[in-house]
């Protein structure tokens, strides 16, 4: 169910609450982790999101794939975004340490 469908073309709840929350938990979980485990956890953290999307596409009219897009494309996209976000954190972390800014994550 979309909140305010006349105002927003996407799912506000998913795009602004659920997805960012899962992403923050993923980044905190993988903070001091080796690269192979980061990739594995990225794939695992994407599973709940893709299961919800798959069920919404199959059982409701909330999602309609176009131009040959499938749940596999969505899954790979979600994993890629999580890994890109994690890579960005690794790039900026030394800059924060160099500037003397302490991280809130232990």
C-alpha positions in Angstrom: 0.0 0.0 0.0 1.4 3.4 -1.0 1.1 6.3 1.3 -0.3 9.4 -0.5 -0.3 7.8 -4.0 -1.3 11.2 -5.6 1.7 12.8 -4.1 4.4 10.1 -4.5 5.0 7.8 -7.4 6.9 5.4 -5.2 6.5 3.7 -1.9 7.4 6.3 0.8 7.5 3.7 3.6 9.9 1.4 1.7 12.1 4.1 0.2 12.4 6.4 3.2 12.1 4.0 6.2 12.6 0.3 5.5 15.4 0.4 2.9 17.5 3.0 4.8 17.0 1.1 8.1 18.2 -2.2 6.6 21.1 -0.4 5.0 22.2 1.2 8.3 22.0 -2.1 10.1 24.0 -3.8 7.3 26.7 -1.1 7.5 27.0 -1.3 11.3 27.0 -5.1 11.1 29.9 -5.1 8.6 31.9 -2.3 10.1 35.0 -4.3 11.1 34.5 -7.2 8.7 36.7 -8.7 6.0 35.8 -8.0 2.4 34.5 -11.6 1.6 32.1 -11.5 4.6 31.0 -8.0 3.6 29.9 -9.4 0.2 28.2 -12.4 1.7 26.3 -10.3 4.2 25.3 -7.9 1.4 23.7 -10.8 -0.4 22.1 -12.1 2.7 20.7 -8.7 3.8 19.1 -8.3 0.4 17.1 -11.5 0.7 14.3 -10.1 3.0 13.9 -7.1 0.7 13.6 -9.3 -2.4 11.2 -11.8 -0.8 8.9 -8.9 0.1 9.2 -7.5 -3.4 8.6 -10.9 -5.0 5.5 -11.6 -2.9 4.2 -8.1 -3.6 4.7 -8.6 -7.3 3.1 -12.1 -7.4 0.2 -11.6 -4.9 -0.7 -7.9 -5.4 -0.8 -5.2 -8.0 1.8 -3.1 -6.1 4.7 -4.0 -8.4 4.7 -4.5 -12.2 8.0 -5.3 -13.9 8.6 -3.8 -17.3 11.0 -4.5 -20.2 12.0 -8.0 -19.1 12.9 -6.9 -15.6 12.6 -9.7 -12.9 13.2 -10.1 -9.2 16.7 -11.3 -10.0 17.5 -7.9 -11.5 16.1 -6.2 -8.4 18.1 -8.6 -6.1 21.4 -7.8 -7.9 20.6 -4.1 -7.8 20.0 -4.2 -4.1 23.2 -6.1 -3.4 25.2 -3.7 -5.7 23.8 -0.6 -3.9 24.7 -2.1 -0.5 28.2 -2.9 -1.6 28.6 0.5 -3.2 27.4 2.2 0.0 29.9 0.1 2.1 32.7 0.9 -0.3 31.9 4.6 0.0 32.1 4.3 3.8 35.6 2.7 3.4 36.7 5.5 1.2 35.6 8.3 3.6 36.5 6.6 6.9 40.2 7.5 6.7 39.3 11.1 5.9 37.2 11.3 9.1 40.0 9.8 11.1 42.5 12.2 9.6 40.3 15.1 10.5 40.0 13.9 14.1 36.3 13.0 13.8 35.4 10.0 16.0 32.9 7.5 14.7 29.9 6.6 16.8 30.2 3.0 15.8 32.4 0.9 18.1 
